[in-house]
């Protein structure tokens, strides 16, 4: 999980901060958005995701396989319904 979260930001934090500072001075909103997307998540967002995943793993350890399957089906059905609604628009 840590590797996946950190995969997008291959530059050291100092270099990322330097890049953001320089791009902010250019006053180019589109470029700023592109750079932000390339950088990915910040430390706070990564910490939130890591915490959520850790909690989810603990919940999975304490439940039954049947309940996990049921939850997985529910999530899949929600995804399929959202995808279908999006395609109908």
PDB file of N, CA, C and O in Angstrom, chain B, residues numbered from 101:
ATOM      1  N   UNK B 101       0.826  -1.189   0.000  1.00  0.00           N
ATOM      2  CA  UNK B 101       0.000   0.000   0.000  1.00  0.00           C
ATOM      3  C   UNK B 101       0.869   1.251   0.000  1.00  0.00           C
ATOM      4  O   UNK B 101       0.626   2.198  -0.748  1.00  0.00           O
ATOM      5  N   UNK B 102       1.891   1.233   0.859  1.00  0.00           N
ATOM      6  CA  UNK B 102       2.792   2.387   0.901  1.00  0.00           C
ATOM      7  C   UNK B 102       3.441   2.622  -0.460  1.00  0.00           C
ATOM      8  O   UNK B 102       3.557   3.761  -0.914  1.00  0.00           O
ATOM      9  N   UNK B 103       3.859   1.541  -1.103  1.00  0.00           N
ATOM     10  CA  UNK B 103       4.512   1.674  -2.407  1.00  0.00           C
ATOM     11  C   UNK B 103       3.556   2.263  -3.440  1.00  0.00           C
ATOM     12  O   UNK B 103       3.953   3.112  -4.237  1.00  0.00           O
ATOM     13  N   UNK B 104       2.306   1.819  -3.431  1.00  0.00           N
ATOM     14  CA  UNK B 104       1.332   2.345  -4.388  1.00  0.00           C
ATOM     15  C   UNK B 104       1.060   3.824  -4.161  1.00  0.00           C
ATOM     16  O   UNK B 104       0.950   4.594  -5.115  1.00  0.00           O
ATOM     17  N   UNK B 105       0.953   4.219  -2.899  1.00  0.00           N
ATOM     18  CA  UNK B 105       0.661   5.616  -2.586  1.00  0.00           C
ATOM     19  C   UNK B 105       1.821   6.542  -2.943  1.00  0.00           C
ATOM     20  O   UNK B 105       1.609   7.698  -3.311  1.00  0.00           O
ATOM     21  N   UNK B 106       3.018   6.042  -2.835  1.00  0.00           N
ATOM     22  CA  UNK B 106       4.187   6.882  -3.073  1.00  0.00           C
ATOM     23  C   UNK B 106       4.726   6.772  -4.501  1.00  0.00           C
ATOM     24  O   UNK B 106       5.650   7.491  -4.883  1.00  0.00           O
ATOM     25  N   UNK B 107       4.146   5.877  -5.272  1.00  0.00           N
ATOM     26  CA  UNK B 107       4.612   5.610  -6.623  1.00  0.00           C
ATOM     27  C   UNK B 107       4.543   6.833  -7.523  1.00  0.00           C
ATOM     28  O   UNK B 107       5.444   7.040  -8.337  1.00  0.00           O
ATOM     29  N   UNK B 108       3.511   7.642  -7.404  1.00  0.00           N
ATOM     30  CA  UNK B 108       3.317   8.772  -8.307  1.00  0.00           C
ATOM     31  C   UNK B 108       4.320   9.885  -8.066  1.00  0.00           C
ATOM     32  O   UNK B 108       4.731  10.555  -9.014  1.00  0.00           O
ATOM     33  N   UNK B 109       4.721  10.098  -6.833  1.00  0.00           N
ATOM     34  CA  UNK B 109       5.621  11.202  -6.510  1.00  0.00           C
ATOM     35  C   UNK B 109       7.034  10.668  -6.352  1.00  0.00           C
ATOM     36  O   UNK B 109       7.473  10.392  -5.236  1.00  0.00           O
ATOM     37  N   UNK B 110       7.744  10.522  -7.454  1.00  0.00           N
ATOM     38  CA  UNK B 110       9.072   9.935  -7.417  1.00  0.00           C
ATOM     39  C   UNK B 110      10.136  10.955  -7.008  1.00  0.00           C
ATOM     40  O   UNK B 110      11.241  10.575  -6.620  1.00  0.00           O
ATOM     41  N   UNK B 111       9.814  12.234  -7.091  1.00  0.00           N
ATOM     42  CA  UNK B 111      10.764  13.274  -6.698  1.00  0.00           C
ATOM     43  C   UNK B 111      10.800  13.417  -5.185  1.00  0.00           C
ATOM     44  O   UNK B 111       9.794  13.178  -4.517  1.00  0.00           O
ATOM     45  N   UNK B 112      11.951  13.807  -4.635  1.00  0.00           N
ATOM     46  CA  UNK B 112      12.004  14.081  -3.194  1.00  0.00           C
ATOM     47  C   UNK B 112      11.079  15.251  -2.842  1.00  0.00           C
ATOM     48  O   UNK B 112      10.777  16.092  -3.690  1.00  0.00           O
ATOM     49  N   UNK B 113      10.637  15.294  -1.590  1.00  0.00           N
ATOM     50  CA  UNK B 113       9.700  16.325  -1.155  1.00  0.00           C
ATOM     51  C   UNK B 113      10.233  17.725  -1.424  1.00  0.00           C
ATOM     52  O   UNK B 113       9.473  18.597  -1.844  1.00  0.00           O
ATOM     53  N   UNK B 114      11.515  17.960  -1.192  1.00  0.00           N
ATOM     54  CA  UNK B 114      12.106  19.291  -1.431  1.00  0.00           C
ATOM     55  C   UNK B 114      11.947  19.706  -2.890  1.00  0.00           C
ATOM     56  O   UNK B 114      11.615  20.854  -3.182  1.00  0.00           O
ATOM     57  N   UNK B 115      12.184  18.776  -3.795  1.00  0.00           N
ATOM     58  CA  UNK B 115      12.045  19.077  -5.223  1.00  0.00           C
ATOM     59  C   UNK B 115      10.593  19.350  -5.597  1.00  0.00           C
ATOM     60  O   UNK B 115      10.309  20.227  -6.412  1.00  0.00           O
ATOM     61  N   UNK B 116       9.678  18.594  -4.996  1.00  0.00           N
ATOM     62  CA  UNK B 116       8.258  18.828  -5.263  1.00  0.00           C
ATOM     63  C   UNK B 116       7.837  20.211  -4.782  1.00  0.00           C
ATOM     64  O   UNK B 116       7.097  20.914  -5.471  1.00  0.00           O
ATOM     65  N   UNK B 117       8.308  20.600  -3.599  1.00  0.00           N
ATOM     66  CA  UNK B 117       7.982  21.929  -3.073  1.00  0.00           C
ATOM     67  C   UNK B 117       8.553  23.024  -3.971  1.00  0.00           C
ATOM     68  O   UNK B 117       7.890  24.029  -4.229  1.00  0.00           O
ATOM     69  N   UNK B 118       9.773  22.829  -4.442  1.00  0.00           N
ATOM     70  CA  UNK B 118      10.404  23.793  -5.348  1.00  0.00           C
ATOM     71  C   UNK B 118       9.589  23.923  -6.634  1.00  0.00           C
ATOM     72  O   UNK B 118       9.344  25.029  -7.114  1.00  0.00           O
ATOM     73  N   UNK B 119       9.177  22.795  -7.179  1.00  0.00           N
ATOM     74  CA  UNK B 119       8.383  22.789  -8.405  1.00  0.00           C
ATOM     75  C   UNK B 119       7.071  23.535  -8.214  1.00  0.00           C
ATOM     76  O   UNK B 119       6.684  24.336  -9.065  1.00  0.00           O
ATOM     77  N   UNK B 120       6.387  23.279  -7.106  1.00  0.00           N
ATOM     78  CA  UNK B 120       5.110  23.944  -6.844  1.00  0.00           C
ATOM     79  C   UNK B 120       5.309  25.445  -6.685  1.00  0.00           C
ATOM     80  O   UNK B 120       4.514  26.231  -7.199  1.00  0.00           O
ATOM     81  N   UNK B 121       6.361  25.851  -5.980  1.00  0.00           N
ATOM     82  CA  UNK B 121       6.642  27.282  -5.802  1.00  0.00           C
ATOM     83  C   UNK B 121       6.881  27.966  -7.141  1.00  0.00           C
ATOM     84  O   UNK B 121       6.343  29.045  -7.389  1.00  0.00           O
ATOM     85  N   UNK B 122       7.674  27.357  -7.999  1.00  0.00           N
ATOM     86  CA  UNK B 122       7.987  27.941  -9.297  1.00  0.00           C
ATOM     87  C   UNK B 122       6.764  28.019 -10.206  1.00  0.00           C
ATOM     88  O   UNK B 122       6.550  29.019 -10.892  1.00  0.00           O
ATOM     89  N   UNK B 123       5.977  26.967 -10.204  1.00  0.00           N
ATOM     90  CA  UNK B 123       4.789  26.943 -11.057  1.00  0.00           C
ATOM     91  C   UNK B 123       3.767  27.969 -10.560  1.00  0.00           C
ATOM     92  O   UNK B 123       3.081  28.597 -11.367  1.00  0.00           O
ATOM     93  N   UNK B 124       3.663  28.142  -9.247  1.00  0.00           N
ATOM     94  CA  UNK B 124       2.721  29.119  -8.687  1.00  0.00           C
ATOM     95  C   UNK B 124       3.065  30.533  -9.146  1.00  0.00           C
ATOM     96  O   UNK B 124       2.168  31.360  -9.309  1.00  0.00           O
ATOM     97  N   UNK B 125       4.340  30.822  -9.356  1.00  0.00           N
ATOM     98  CA  UNK B 125       4.761  32.152  -9.797  1.00  0.00           C
ATOM     99  C   UNK B 125       4.398  32.427 -11.253  1.00  0.00           C
ATOM    100  O   UNK B 125       4.358  33.584 -11.672  1.00  0.00           O
ATOM    101  N   UNK B 126       4.135  31.387 -12.021  1.00  0.00           N
ATOM    102  CA  UNK B 126       3.822  31.564 -13.436  1.00  0.00           C
ATOM    103  C   UNK B 126       2.397  32.047 -13.673  1.00  0.00           C
ATOM    104  O   UNK B 126       2.088  32.529 -14.763  1.00  0.00           O
ATOM    105  N   UNK B 127       1.537  31.931 -12.694  1.00  0.00           N
ATOM    106  CA  UNK B 127       0.140  32.389 -12.793  1.00  0.00           C
ATOM    107  C   UNK B 127      -0.608  31.706 -13.939  1.00  0.00           C
ATOM    108  O   UNK B 127      -1.498  32.301 -14.546  1.00  0.00           O
ATOM    109  N   UNK B 128      -0.253  30.492 -14.222  1.00  0.00           N
ATOM    110  CA  UNK B 128      -0.913  29.711 -15.265  1.00  0.00           C
ATOM    111  C   UNK B 128      -1.737  28.618 -14.589  1.00  0.00           C
ATOM    112  O   UNK B 128      -1.199  27.593 -14.169  1.00  0.00           O
ATOM    113  N   UNK B 129      -3.049  28.846 -14.487  1.00  0.00           N
ATOM    114  CA  UNK B 129      -3.910  27.924 -13.761  1.00  0.00           C
ATOM    115  C   UNK B 129      -3.900  26.515 -14.344  1.00  0.00           C
ATOM    116  O   UNK B 129      -3.860  25.529 -13.607  1.00  0.00           O
ATOM    117  N   UNK B 130      -3.937  26.430 -15.654  1.00  0.00           N
ATOM    118  CA  UNK B 130      -3.966  25.110 -16.281  1.00  0.00           C
ATOM    119  C   UNK B 130      -2.685  24.339 -15.991  1.00  0.00           C
ATOM    120  O   UNK B 130      -2.738  23.146 -15.695  1.00  0.00           O
ATOM    121  N   UNK B 131      -1.546  24.998 -16.071  1.00  0.00           N
ATOM    122  CA  UNK B 131      -0.271  24.345 -15.769  1.00  0.00           C
ATOM    123  C   UNK B 131      -0.224  23.925 -14.301  1.00  0.00           C
ATOM    124  O   UNK B 131       0.259  22.839 -13.981  1.00  0.00           O
ATOM    125  N   UNK B 132      -0.721  24.777 -13.414  1.00  0.00           N
ATOM    126  CA  UNK B 132      -0.750  24.440 -11.994  1.00  0.00           C
ATOM    127  C   UNK B 132      -1.586  23.185 -11.748  1.00  0.00           C
ATOM    128  O   UNK B 132      -1.189  22.318 -10.969  1.00  0.00           O
ATOM    129  N   UNK B 133      -2.729  23.086 -12.402  1.00  0.00           N
ATOM    130  CA  UNK B 133      -3.578  21.911 -12.246  1.00  0.00           C
ATOM    131  C   UNK B 133      -2.907  20.659 -12.795  1.00  0.00           C
ATOM    132  O   UNK B 133      -3.021  19.581 -12.212  1.00  0.00           O
ATOM    133  N   UNK B 134      -2.213  20.802 -13.910  1.00  0.00           N
ATOM    134  CA  UNK B 134      -1.498  19.662 -14.493  1.00  0.00           C
ATOM    135  C   UNK B 134      -0.395  19.166 -13.558  1.00  0.00           C
ATOM    136  O   UNK B 134      -0.244  17.963 -13.345  1.00  0.00           O
ATOM    137  N   UNK B 135       0.365  20.097 -13.010  1.00  0.00           N
ATOM    138  CA  UNK B 135       1.445  19.733 -12.088  1.00  0.00           C
ATOM    139  C   UNK B 135       0.870  19.079 -10.837  1.00  0.00           C
ATOM    140  O   UNK B 135       1.399  18.072 -10.367  1.00  0.00           O
ATOM    141  N   UNK B 136      -0.214  19.645 -10.292  1.00  0.00           N
ATOM    142  CA  UNK B 136      -0.838  19.064  -9.106  1.00  0.00           C
ATOM    143  C   UNK B 136      -1.294  17.636  -9.378  1.00  0.00           C
ATOM    144  O   UNK B 136      -1.155  16.764  -8.520  1.00  0.00           O
ATOM    145  N   UNK B 137      -1.841  17.394 -10.575  1.00  0.00           N
ATOM    146  CA  UNK B 137      -2.284  16.046 -10.927  1.00  0.00           C
ATOM    147  C   UNK B 137      -1.106  15.091 -11.069  1.00  0.00           C
ATOM    148  O   UNK B 137      -1.194  13.932 -10.664  1.00  0.00           O
ATOM    149  N   UNK B 138      -0.013  15.566 -11.635  1.00  0.00           N
ATOM    150  CA  UNK B 138       1.169  14.719 -11.783  1.00  0.00           C
ATOM    151  C   UNK B 138       1.797  14.382 -10.435  1.00  0.00           C
ATOM    152  O   UNK B 138       2.277  13.268 -10.227  1.00  0.00           O
ATOM    153  N   UNK B 139       1.791  15.346  -9.526  1.00  0.00           N
ATOM    154  CA  UNK B 139       2.388  15.113  -8.209  1.00  0.00           C
ATOM    155  C   UNK B 139       1.561  14.108  -7.425  1.00  0.00           C
ATOM    156  O   UNK B 139       2.109  13.231  -6.757  1.00  0.00           O
ATOM    157  N   UNK B 140       0.252  14.234  -7.506  1.00  0.00           N
ATOM    158  CA  UNK B 140      -0.611  13.296  -6.797  1.00  0.00           C
ATOM    159  C   UNK B 140      -0.940  13.777  -5.404  1.00  0.00           C
ATOM    160  O   UNK B 140      -1.083  14.977  -5.169  1.00  0.00           O
ATOM    161  N   UNK B 141      -1.059  12.850  -4.489  1.00  0.00           N
ATOM    162  CA  UNK B 141      -1.490  13.160  -3.141  1.00  0.00           C
ATOM    163  C   UNK B 141      -0.366  13.740  -2.304  1.00  0.00           C
ATOM    164  O   UNK B 141       0.807  13.417  -2.489  1.00  0.00           O
ATOM    165  N   UNK B 142      -0.759  14.605  -1.377  1.00  0.00           N
ATOM    166  CA  UNK B 142       0.180  15.136  -0.400  1.00  0.00           C
ATOM    167  C   UNK B 142       0.291  14.201   0.793  1.00  0.00           C
ATOM    168  O   UNK B 142      -0.363  13.159   0.838  1.00  0.00           O
ATOM    169  N   UNK B 143       1.121  14.576   1.757  1.00  0.00           N
ATOM    170  CA  UNK B 143       1.348  13.738   2.928  1.00  0.00           C
ATOM    171  C   UNK B 143       0.070  13.506   3.732  1.00  0.00           C
ATOM    172  O   UNK B 143      -0.173  12.393   4.197  1.00  0.00           O
ATOM    173  N   UNK B 144      -0.745  14.544   3.898  1.00  0.00           N
ATOM    174  CA  UNK B 144      -1.981  14.402   4.678  1.00  0.00           C
ATOM    175  C   UNK B 144      -2.951  13.437   4.010  1.00  0.00           C
ATOM    176  O   UNK B 144      -3.556  12.593   4.672  1.00  0.00           O
ATOM    177  N   UNK B 145      -3.094  13.568   2.699  1.00  0.00           N
ATOM    178  CA  UNK B 145      -3.993  12.668   1.975  1.00  0.00           C
ATOM    179  C   UNK B 145      -3.493  11.224   2.047  1.00  0.00           C
ATOM    180  O   UNK B 145      -4.283  10.296   2.225  1.00  0.00           O
ATOM    181  N   UNK B 146      -2.193  11.042   1.909  1.00  0.00           N
ATOM    182  CA  UNK B 146      -1.628   9.689   2.008  1.00  0.00           C
ATOM    183  C   UNK B 146      -1.881   9.102   3.388  1.00  0.00           C
ATOM    184  O   UNK B 146      -2.237   7.930   3.513  1.00  0.00           O
ATOM    185  N   UNK B 147      -1.699   9.912   4.421  1.00  0.00           N
ATOM    186  CA  UNK B 147      -1.918   9.434   5.791  1.00  0.00           C
ATOM    187  C   UNK B 147      -3.375   9.021   5.989  1.00  0.00           C
ATOM    188  O   UNK B 147      -3.652   8.007   6.630  1.00  0.00           O
ATOM    189  N   UNK B 148      -4.301   9.800   5.443  1.00  0.00           N
ATOM    190  CA  UNK B 148      -5.720   9.456   5.562  1.00  0.00           C
ATOM    191  C   UNK B 148      -6.024   8.133   4.862  1.00  0.00           C
ATOM    192  O   UNK B 148      -6.737   7.288   5.403  1.00  0.00           O
ATOM    193  N   UNK B 149      -5.485   7.960   3.668  1.00  0.00           N
ATOM    194  CA  UNK B 149      -5.732   6.725   2.917  1.00  0.00           C
ATOM    195  C   UNK B 149      -5.107   5.532   3.634  1.00  0.00           C
ATOM    196  O   UNK B 149      -5.732   4.477   3.744  1.00  0.00           O
ATOM    197  N   UNK B 150      -3.882   5.691   4.121  1.00  0.00           N
ATOM    198  CA  UNK B 150      -3.214   4.606   4.843  1.00  0.00           C
ATOM    199  C   UNK B 150      -4.002   4.226   6.100  1.00  0.00           C
ATOM    200  O   UNK B 150      -4.134   3.043   6.413  1.00  0.00           O
ATOM    201  N   UNK B 151      -4.519   5.213   6.813  1.00  0.00           N
ATOM    202  CA  UNK B 151      -5.318   4.941   8.014  1.00  0.00           C
ATOM    203  C   UNK B 151      -6.594   4.205   7.648  1.00  0.00           C
ATOM    204  O   UNK B 151      -6.967   3.229   8.299  1.00  0.00           O
ATOM    205  N   UNK B 152      -7.262   4.676   6.605  1.00  0.00           N
ATOM    206  CA  UNK B 152      -8.492   4.018   6.162  1.00  0.00           C
ATOM    207  C   UNK B 152      -8.224   2.566   5.778  1.00  0.00           C
ATOM    208  O   UNK B 152      -8.992   1.679   6.152  1.00  0.00           O
ATOM    209  N   UNK B 153      -7.162   2.316   5.048  1.00  0.00           N
ATOM    210  CA  UNK B 153      -6.837   0.955   4.629  1.00  0.00           C
ATOM    211  C   UNK B 153      -6.506   0.083   5.836  1.00  0.00           C
ATOM    212  O   UNK B 153      -6.915  -1.076   5.891  1.00  0.00           O
ATOM    213  N   UNK B 154      -5.773   0.626   6.800  1.00  0.00           N
ATOM    214  CA  UNK B 154      -5.441  -0.136   8.004  1.00  0.00           C
ATOM    215  C   UNK B 154      -6.704  -0.519   8.773  1.00  0.00           C
ATOM    216  O   UNK B 154      -6.821  -1.644   9.259  1.00  0.00           O
ATOM    217  N   UNK B 155      -7.644   0.415   8.881  1.00  0.00           N
ATOM    218  CA  UNK B 155      -8.914   0.123   9.555  1.00  0.00           C
ATOM    219  C   UNK B 155      -9.687  -0.943   8.777  1.00  0.00           C
ATOM    220  O   UNK B 155     -10.230  -1.876   9.368  1.00  0.00           O
ATOM    221  N   UNK B 156      -9.734  -0.802   7.461  1.00  0.00           N
ATOM    222  CA  UNK B 156     -10.451  -1.777   6.625  1.00  0.00           C
ATOM    223  C   UNK B 156      -9.858  -3.177   6.783  1.00  0.00           C
ATOM    224  O   UNK B 156     -10.599  -4.158   6.837  1.00  0.00           O
ATOM    225  N   UNK B 157      -8.546  -3.278   6.857  1.00  0.00           N
ATOM    226  CA  UNK B 157      -7.899  -4.587   7.024  1.00  0.00           C
ATOM    227  C   UNK B 157      -8.273  -5.190   8.371  1.00  0.00           C
ATOM    228  O   UNK B 157      -8.548  -6.387   8.460  1.00  0.00           O
ATOM    229  N   UNK B 158      -8.284  -4.374   9.415  1.00  0.00           N
ATOM    230  CA  UNK B 158      -8.681  -4.871  10.742  1.00  0.00           C
ATOM    231  C   UNK B 158     -10.125  -5.350  10.742  1.00  0.00           C
ATOM    232  O   UNK B 158     -10.436  -6.385  11.332  1.00  0.00           O
ATOM    233  N   UNK B 159     -11.011  -4.603  10.086  1.00  0.00           N
ATOM    234  CA  UNK B 159     -12.410  -5.008  10.008  1.00  0.00           C
ATOM    235  C   UNK B 159     -12.520  -6.338   9.256  1.00  0.00           C
ATOM    236  O   UNK B 159     -13.281  -7.218   9.660  1.00  0.00           O
ATOM    237  N   UNK B 160     -11.767  -6.484   8.170  1.00  0.00           N
ATOM    238  CA  UNK B 160     -11.812  -7.730   7.401  1.00  0.00           C
ATOM    239  C   UNK B 160     -11.326  -8.913   8.225  1.00  0.00           C
ATOM    240  O   UNK B 160     -11.834 -10.025   8.079  1.00  0.00           O
ATOM    241  N   UNK B 161     -10.355  -8.680   9.082  1.00  0.00           N
ATOM    242  CA  UNK B 161      -9.842  -9.768   9.916  1.00  0.00           C
ATOM    243  C   UNK B 161     -10.867 -10.257  10.927  1.00  0.00           C
ATOM    244  O   UNK B 161     -10.859 -11.429  11.307  1.00  0.00           O
ATOM    245  N   UNK B 162     -11.746  -9.367  11.363  1.00  0.00           N
ATOM    246  CA  UNK B 162     -12.684  -9.727  12.430  1.00  0.00           C
ATOM    247  C   UNK B 162     -14.050 -10.184  11.917  1.00  0.00           C
ATOM    248  O   UNK B 162     -14.925 -10.516  12.717  1.00  0.00           O
ATOM    249  N   UNK B 163     -14.242 -10.207  10.631  1.00  0.00           N
ATOM    250  CA  UNK B 163     -15.555 -10.591  10.095  1.00  0.00           C
ATOM    251  C   UNK B 163     -15.481 -11.948   9.416  1.00  0.00           C
ATOM    252  O   UNK B 163     -14.414 -12.554   9.322  1.00  0.00           O
ATOM    253  N   UNK B 164     -16.623 -12.413   8.946  1.00  0.00           N
ATOM    254  CA  UNK B 164     -16.677 -13.715   8.277  1.00  0.00           C
ATOM    255  C   UNK B 164     -16.529 -13.537   6.768  1.00  0.00           C
ATOM    256  O   UNK B 164     -16.701 -12.444   6.228  1.00  0.00           O
ATOM    257  N   UNK B 165     -16.211 -14.630   6.118  1.00  0.00           N
ATOM    258  CA  UNK B 165     -16.056 -14.621   4.663  1.00  0.00           C
ATOM    259  C   UNK B 165     -17.382 -14.276   3.990  1.00  0.00           C
ATOM    260  O   UNK B 165     -17.403 -13.570   2.982  1.00  0.00           O
ATOM    261  N   UNK B 166     -18.463 -14.763   4.534  1.00  0.00           N
ATOM    262  CA  UNK B 166     -19.786 -14.490   3.963  1.00  0.00           C
ATOM    263  C   UNK B 166     -20.084 -12.992   3.979  1.00  0.00           C
ATOM    264  O   UNK B 166     -20.573 -12.442   2.992  1.00  0.00           O
ATOM    265  N   UNK B 167     -19.792 -12.342   5.087  1.00  0.00           N
ATOM    266  CA  UNK B 167     -20.037 -10.903   5.183  1.00  0.00           C
ATOM    267  C   UNK B 167     -19.127 -10.125   4.229  1.00  0.00           C
ATOM    268  O   UNK B 167     -19.547  -9.122   3.652  1.00  0.00           O
ATOM    269  N   UNK B 168     -17.891 -10.580   4.062  1.00  0.00           N
ATOM    270  CA  UNK B 168     -16.978  -9.924   3.116  1.00  0.00           C
ATOM    271  C   UNK B 168     -17.496 -10.055   1.691  1.00  0.00           C
ATOM    272  O   UNK B 168     -17.471  -9.089   0.928  1.00  0.00           O
ATOM    273  N   UNK B 169     -17.969 -11.254   1.326  1.00  0.00           N
ATOM    274  CA  UNK B 169     -18.523 -11.451  -0.014  1.00  0.00           C
ATOM    275  C   UNK B 169     -19.735 -10.562  -0.246  1.00  0.00           C
ATOM    276  O   UNK B 169     -19.887  -9.970  -1.314  1.00  0.00           O
ATOM    277  N   UNK B 170     -20.588 -10.473   0.754  1.00  0.00           N
ATOM    278  CA  UNK B 170     -21.781  -9.642   0.648  1.00  0.00           C
ATOM    279  C   UNK B 170     -21.404  -8.167   0.468  1.00  0.00           C
ATOM    280  O   UNK B 170     -21.996  -7.469  -0.354  1.00  0.00           O
ATOM    281  N   UNK B 171     -20.436  -7.707   1.226  1.00  0.00           N
ATOM    282  CA  UNK B 171     -19.987  -6.317   1.108  1.00  0.00           C
ATOM    283  C   UNK B 171     -19.367  -6.072  -0.263  1.00  0.00           C
ATOM    284  O   UNK B 171     -19.593  -5.025  -0.870  1.00  0.00           O
ATOM    285  N   UNK B 172     -18.593  -7.024  -0.749  1.00  0.00           N
ATOM    286  CA  UNK B 172     -17.975  -6.877  -2.070  1.00  0.00           C
ATOM    287  C   UNK B 172     -19.034  -6.805  -3.168  1.00  0.00           C
ATOM    288  O   UNK B 172     -18.908  -6.020  -4.108  1.00  0.00           O
ATOM    289  N   UNK B 173     -20.076  -7.626  -3.048  1.00  0.00           N
ATOM    290  CA  UNK B 173     -21.166  -7.575  -4.028  1.00  0.00           C
ATOM    291  C   UNK B 173     -21.883  -6.226  -3.993  1.00  0.00           C
ATOM    292  O   UNK B 173     -22.215  -5.662  -5.035  1.00  0.00           O
ATOM    293  N   UNK B 174     -22.115  -5.719  -2.788  1.00  0.00           N
ATOM    294  CA  UNK B 174     -22.778  -4.423  -2.648  1.00  0.00           C
ATOM    295  C   UNK B 174     -21.966  -3.324  -3.312  1.00  0.00           C
ATOM    296  O   UNK B 174     -22.513  -2.490  -4.035  1.00  0.00           O
ATOM    297  N   UNK B 175     -20.670  -3.322  -3.070  1.00  0.00           N
ATOM    298  CA  UNK B 175     -19.795  -2.311  -3.672  1.00  0.00           C
ATOM    299  C   UNK B 175     -19.794  -2.450  -5.192  1.00  0.00           C
ATOM    300  O   UNK B 175     -19.862  -1.451  -5.907  1.00  0.00           O
ATOM    301  N   UNK B 176     -19.719  -3.664  -5.678  1.00  0.00           N
ATOM    302  CA  UNK B 176     -19.723  -3.882  -7.127  1.00  0.00           C
ATOM    303  C   UNK B 176     -21.027  -3.414  -7.757  1.00  0.00           C
ATOM    304  O   UNK B 176     -21.016  -2.778  -8.811  1.00  0.00           O
ATOM    305  N   UNK B 177     -22.145  -3.723  -7.119  1.00  0.00           N
ATOM    306  CA  UNK B 177     -23.445  -3.295  -7.648  1.00  0.00           C
ATOM    307  C   UNK B 177     -23.556  -1.773  -7.670  1.00  0.00           C
ATOM    308  O   UNK B 177     -24.054  -1.206  -8.642  1.00  0.00           O
ATOM    309  N   UNK B 178     -23.104  -1.114  -6.623  1.00  0.00           N
ATOM    310  CA  UNK B 178     -23.119   0.355  -6.610  1.00  0.00           C
ATOM    311  C   UNK B 178     -22.302   0.910  -7.768  1.00  0.00           C
ATOM    312  O   UNK B 178     -22.740   1.826  -8.464  1.00  0.00           O
ATOM    313  N   UNK B 179     -21.108   0.348  -7.972  1.00  0.00           N
ATOM    314  CA  UNK B 179     -20.248   0.799  -9.061  1.00  0.00           C
ATOM    315  C   UNK B 179     -20.939   0.611 -10.407  1.00  0.00           C
ATOM    316  O   UNK B 179     -20.935   1.511 -11.246  1.00  0.00           O
ATOM    317  N   UNK B 180     -21.533  -0.565 -10.606  1.00  0.00           N
ATOM    318  CA  UNK B 180     -22.198  -0.845 -11.876  1.00  0.00           C
ATOM    319  C   UNK B 180     -23.379   0.094 -12.103  1.00  0.00           C
ATOM    320  O   UNK B 180     -23.591   0.562 -13.222  1.00  0.00           O
ATOM    321  N   UNK B 181     -24.147   0.372 -11.053  1.00  0.00           N
ATOM    322  CA  UNK B 181     -25.284   1.290 -11.188  1.00  0.00           C
ATOM    323  C   UNK B 181     -24.810   2.714 -11.516  1.00  0.00           C
ATOM    324  O   UNK B 181     -25.391   3.378 -12.374  1.00  0.00           O
ATOM    325  N   UNK B 182     -23.772   3.173 -10.845  1.00  0.00           N
ATOM    326  CA  UNK B 182     -23.235   4.516 -11.144  1.00  0.00           C
ATOM    327  C   UNK B 182     -22.719   4.585 -12.572  1.00  0.00           C
ATOM    328  O   UNK B 182     -22.940   5.570 -13.276  1.00  0.00           O
ATOM    329  N   UNK B 183     -22.032   3.535 -12.994  1.00  0.00           N
ATOM    330  CA  UNK B 183     -21.494   3.497 -14.355  1.00  0.00           C
ATOM    331  C   UNK B 183     -22.626   3.512 -15.378  1.00  0.00           C
ATOM    332  O   UNK B 183     -22.538   4.192 -16.401  1.00  0.00           O
ATOM    333  N   UNK B 184     -23.675   2.768 -15.102  1.00  0.00           N
ATOM    334  CA  UNK B 184     -24.816   2.715 -16.013  1.00  0.00           C
ATOM    335  C   UNK B 184     -25.504   4.083 -16.086  1.00  0.00           C
ATOM    336  O   UNK B 184     -25.855   4.548 -17.171  1.00  0.00           O
ATOM    337  N   UNK B 185     -25.695   4.729 -14.921  1.00  0.00           N
ATOM    338  CA  UNK B 185     -26.324   6.048 -14.884  1.00  0.00           C
ATOM    339  C   UNK B 185     -25.480   7.070 -15.638  1.00  0.00           C
ATOM    340  O   UNK B 185     -26.013   7.921 -16.350  1.00  0.00           O
ATOM    341  N   UNK B 186     -24.170   6.985 -15.480  1.00  0.00           N
ATOM    342  CA  UNK B 186     -23.274   7.913 -16.173  1.00  0.00           C
ATOM    343  C   UNK B 186     -23.347   7.722 -17.683  1.00  0.00           C
ATOM    344  O   UNK B 186     -23.333   8.697 -18.435  1.00  0.00           O
ATOM    345  N   UNK B 187     -23.425   6.480 -18.126  1.00  0.00           N
ATOM    346  CA  UNK B 187     -23.490   6.185 -19.565  1.00  0.00           C
ATOM    347  C   UNK B 187     -24.823   6.572 -20.187  1.00  0.00           C
ATOM    348  O   UNK B 187     -24.895   6.850 -21.384  1.00  0.00           O
ATOM    349  N   UNK B 188     -25.883   6.590 -19.376  1.00  0.00           N
ATOM    350  CA  UNK B 188     -27.202   6.972 -19.886  1.00  0.00           C
ATOM    351  C   UNK B 188     -27.323   8.475 -20.097  1.00  0.00           C
ATOM    352  O   UNK B 188     -28.173   8.918 -20.870  1.00  0.00           O
ATOM    353  N   UNK B 189     -26.508   9.251 -19.441  1.00  0.00           N
ATOM    354  CA  UNK B 189     -26.603  10.719 -19.558  1.00  0.00           C
ATOM    355  C   UNK B 189     -26.009  11.214 -20.802  1.00  0.00           C
ATOM    356  O   UNK B 189     -26.009  12.420 -21.049  1.00  0.00           O
TER     357      UNK B 189
END
